[in-house]
Amino acid sequence: PPPLPRHNSHVLASLNAAERDNAYQQQPAAVNVPDGGAWAGDQGEAGGKTGSAPTPLKPKRRQMGAGDKKRVGAAGGAPTDNEREMRAGVPVRVEISRMKVEGEDHRWAQRHGLKGEDGVFRSMIERFRREHCNEDVAAERESASLHSKISVYVRKRPLLKSELRANAYDVMSLPTAKALTLHEPKTAVDLSRVMENHTFKFDRSFAEEATNAQLYREALHPLVANLFTAGGHAMCFAYGQTGSGKTMTMMGLGGGQAPAAREGSTGNELGLYQLAGEHIFQQLSRHAAAGRPNLTVTVGFFELYRGRVLDLLNEDAAGHKRRVEVMADENDQACLVGLELRVIRSVEELMLLIASAKRTTRATAQNETSSRSHAVLQLHIGTDPGADRPAPGAKLSLVDLAGSEWAAKAQSDDRSNRLDGAEVNKSLLSLKECIRALSGQPGRHIPFRGSKLTQVLKDGFVGANSRSVMIANLSPTNTSCEYSLNTLRYAQRVKDMSSDAPAPAPVASAPAPPPPPAPAS
C-alpha cells in the first residue's frame, strides 16, 4: 500500500502492526496528493497535483544504557555486555546475576529455624554455595605479585562474636580461589524477594580461615625476596572500611608487642609488620654468610593526618608528634625532611618501636578505636645509615590506610570525626586517580600532588623496579553489604587499571651488584 499522510492518524490506527510497518517502509517515486497542495517540503509540478513522496520518518527510540542492558539480560531478552564477552571468550572480571526465591528456600529456612526475610535470604545464599562453591580455596597458590606492577588481593574476615549475637550473617562466598561473590538482598518492584550476586575476580581471594602467615607467603614473600636480588621498591597497602580488619592484618592480634609464642598459634598473632621483619633479617643473615657487604636496616614510621605528615618515632618536649615536610629533590623524588630514621638490628627492636608509636584513633559508629590516619612503615636496606638518606639499595613500605566510610552513614555529630572522614576519602580518591593515570597512555600527567598520601607513595608506583600489592579487607556481614560492595568496586577499579597498564620489565634473577661503599666522613 502507498504511504499514508501523517495527518491520517485514524487510518494508521486501523492497520495492524505488519501493515503499519509496510506502509512506513515503501517509498514510491510519485503519489497523488489530495487537493489543497503538496505536503510541506515536496516539489510538485505546476498546479501542485503531484509531487515526490516524503521520506518516511521512523520513530526515534531512546538508547539503552548499561542499567537497561542488565535488566533486559536478566529478563531473558537481549544479551548484556558481560554475556557477549563471555560468549566471545573474553575474561569478565565482574558478573552480576539474580536469583529468585524458590520453594526449597522456604523449606531450608524452616528446617533451620530461620524466620522472616533474613531466613529466606540465608537459604538462597546456601543454595548458591551448594551450586557454585566446589573448589578448595584454602590451598596455597602461586603468587602473582611479580607478574604486574599492582596486584590486588581480597581478604574476608570472620564474623565477630558481637555480630553473631546480633543475628548477623555472612553474605560473601568464594566460588574459586580468584573470585569473590557478594550477595546483595533486594526487593523487586513487584515486592518479590530477589538476590543479586556480584562476582569480582582478583589475583587471589582469601576466605575467613586464611591466616596472616598464608597471606604473607602468597602476597609479600616474593616481593621481599626480590629486594635482595634486584633492589627497587616494594609496597603493600591495606584498604577497607572501618572495622574490616586492616590493622589486624598489618599488626596482628599481638598488637605489635614482642613476638608471641609459636606453640598454639593460629597464624594471626603475627601481622605483616613482624612477618616482613623476620623475613628481612633472615635474608640479611644469608647475605652475610655468603661473604657479601654487610647491610643495615633503618626504619621510619609516620602517619598522614588531615594533610600533615607526623613522625610517630619523634616527639617534642610537650609530647606532640613532630611535623615532617614532603619535598622533591632534583630527580623529582619525594624526600621526607625531618623524619627520624633509626637503625634496627633485630625484629624485636622493630616491634618495640611500632608498639611505642601513638597513632591517631577516634571512636566512630563502626569502631570504638578507628584509625583516623594513614600509617606508613618504611624499611630501608642500605649501607650508609649515617647519611641523610640511605644509600640506594632497597625499600619496603607497609601502609595501613585509614578506614573508608560514607559521610551520610558515619552517624557522628562530632565535627572532628567528619573532618577526619572527609580528609581520608579525599586522599583515597587521589590514590585511585593516580592509579588510573598510571594505566593510561605513556606520558600522561599523573596527579601525585593531589594529596600528601600520593606524594609519599609516588616512588612505589613509578620506579622501574617497583611492585605494589593491594590488600582489600572486607566485612562479611549483611549490615556492611553496601560498604563491602564499595570496597570491592574500588579494588576492581585498581585491578582493571593495573591490567591495562604496560607489562613490567622482567625481574632480574641474578644477584644485583653490591651497593656503593659509604662515603668517607
C-alpha positions, 0 to 999 in steps of 0.5 A: 500500500502507498504511504499514508499522510501523517495527518491520517492518524485514524487510518494508521490506527486501523492497520495492524502492526505488519501493515503499519510497518509496510506502509512506513517502509515503501517509498514510491517515486510519485503519489497523488496528493489530495487537493489543497497542495503538496505536503510541506517540503515536496516539489510538485509540478505546476498546479501542485497535483503531484509531487515526490513522496516524503521520506518516511520518518521512523520513530526515534527510540531512546538508547539503552544504557548499561542499567537497561542492558542488565535488566533486559539480560536478566529478563531473558531478552537481549544479551548484556555486555558481560554475556557477549564477552563471555560468549566471545571468550573474553575474561569478565572480571565482574558478573552480576546475576539474580536469583529468585526465591524458590520453594526449597528456600522456604523449606531450608529456612524452616528446617533451620529455624530461620524466620522472616526475610533474613531466613529466606535470604540465608537459604538462597545464599546456601543454595548458591554455595551448594551450586557454585562453591566446589573448589578448595580455596584454602590451598596455597597458590602461586603468587602473582605479585611479580607478574604486574606492577599492582596486584590486588588481593581480597581478604574476608574476615570472620564474623565477630562474636558481637555480630553473631549475637546480633543475628548477623550473617555472612553474605560473601562466598568464594566460588574459586580461589580468584573470585569473590561473590557478594550477595546483595538482598533486594526487593523487586518492584513487584515486592518479590524477594530477589538476590543479586550476586556480584562476582569480582575476580582478583589475583587471589581471594582469601576466605575467613580461615586464611591466616596472616602467615598464608597471606604473607607467603602468597602476597609479600614473600616474593616481593621481599625476596626480590629486594635482595636480588634486584633492589627497587621498591616494594609496597603493600597497602591495606584498604577497607572500611572501618572495622574490616580488619586492616590493622589486624592484618598489618599488626596482628592480634599481638598488637605489635608487642614482642613476638608471641609464642609459636606453640598454639598459634593460629597464624594471626598473632603475627601481622605483616609488620613482624612477618616482613621483619623476620623475613628481612633479617633472615635474608640479611643473615644469608647475605652475610654468610655468603661473604657479601657487604654487610647491610643495615636496616633503618626504619621510619614510621609516620602517619598522614593526618588531615594533610600533615605528615607526623613522625610517630618515632619523634616527639617534642618536649610537650609530647606532640608528634613532630611535623615532617615536610614532603619535598622533591629533590632534583630527580623529582623524588619525594624526600621526607625532611625531618623524619627520624630514621633509626637503625634496627638490628633485630625484629624485636627492636622493630616491634618495640618501636611500632608498639611505642608509636601513638597513632591517631584513633577516634571512636566512630559508629563502626569502631570504638578505636578507628584509625583516623590516619594513614600509617606508613612503615618504611624499611630501608636496606642500605649501607650508609645509615649515617647519611641523610638518606640511605644509600640506594639499595632497597625499600619496603613500605607497609601502609595501613590506610585509614578506614573508608566510610560514607559521610551520610552513614558515619552517624557522628555529630562530632565535627572532628570525626567528619573532618577526619572522614572527609580528609581520608576519602579525599586522599583515597580518591587521589590514590585511585586517580593516580592509579588510573593515570598510571594505566593510561597512555605513556606520558600522561600527567599523573596527579601525585600532588593531589594529596600528601598520601600520593606524594609519599607513595609516588616512588612505589608506583613509578620506579622501574623496579617497583611492585605494589600489592593491594590488600582489600579487607572486607566485612562479611556481614549483611549490615556492611553489604553496601560498604563491602560492595564499595570496597570491592568496586574500588579494588576492581577499579585498581585491578582493571587499571593495573591490567591495562597498564604496560607489562613490567620489565622482567625481574632480574634473577641474578644477584644485583651488584653490591651497593656503593661503599659509604662515603668517607666522613 
